[in-house]
Amino acid sequence: MIRRYSVLAALLVALTTLAITIWGLGWLRSGLSQEQKQPLELSLSVSKESFLVGEPVLIQQRLTNKSDKELKVDLSLDLRRHHDQIAFGDGPFQPYLPLAAEILTTKLIIDFEPVIITLKPGESREDSGFVLFNAKTNDYAFPAPGRYRYKYELLYDPEDLSKKAESNVLEIKVVAPEREVDQKALQFIIDHQLKPFLNPSEVTYLPTDEQDTSKIVTQFKELLKQFPESIYAPYAQQVIEKLCREERGELPACQ
């Protein structure tokens, strides 16, 4: 009897020890996951299932403070802080650099004021912008039909470049134009060297003098006249409106 109780006691001690160990490991794992969780969540999305080759891809971005403290986020146009990458299919990721960003930070000597926002715990900020032309390749960011992956990394802390928020990997489907009107509109854009300019987010930052700007407006007006039903037409209209608003309608082409 004594021996049986001893065996039962030993078994009880072993089970109790095992339970405590499992609980402790679970707590430790939970604690580690909390430590590894990004305080700033960066999520990307698109509003369309697919895009045509040469069509600006509108990407929505949401920044959310997932911590229990206020976060200061630096959104300055500093290339050290913004790392965009694009992969074709399952291939390796390659750097993507918006043409306007390259021009504003390398070809033009401009000191940008810091753009720092404060997000309270649980607070979000939403922004959006078009992705179209890659300064790294001097071509469309999504130059051919197929499946692409896009991701973005933001080094958000104003004082510490080691702190970063990594986005989800965004799937983007690009297809060739099937309708004749879209095929002809895309060819018009290529023939008139308008590929970098069909971007409502960037066109006002691209370096053009008054004559070039007037020419771009005239050419996009011609695209609207010839191919008003094309997928590219609404973007051309946005570009015209932005350029004419920037020039305050003083260009002859804007009259």
Secondary structure, DSSP 8 states (H G I E B T S, - for coil): -HHHHHHHHHHHHHHHHHHHHHHHHHHHHHHHHHHHS-SEEEEEEESSS-EETT--EEEEEEEEE-SSS-EEEE--S-TTTEEEEEEETTS--EEE-BHHHHIIIIIS-------EEEE-TT-EEEEEEEE-EETTTTEESS-SSEEEEEEEEE---SS-TT--EEB--EEEEEE---SHHHHHHHHHHHHTT-GGG--TTTGGGS---HHHHHHHHHHHHHHHHH-TTSTTHHHHHHHHHHHHHHTTT-SGGG-
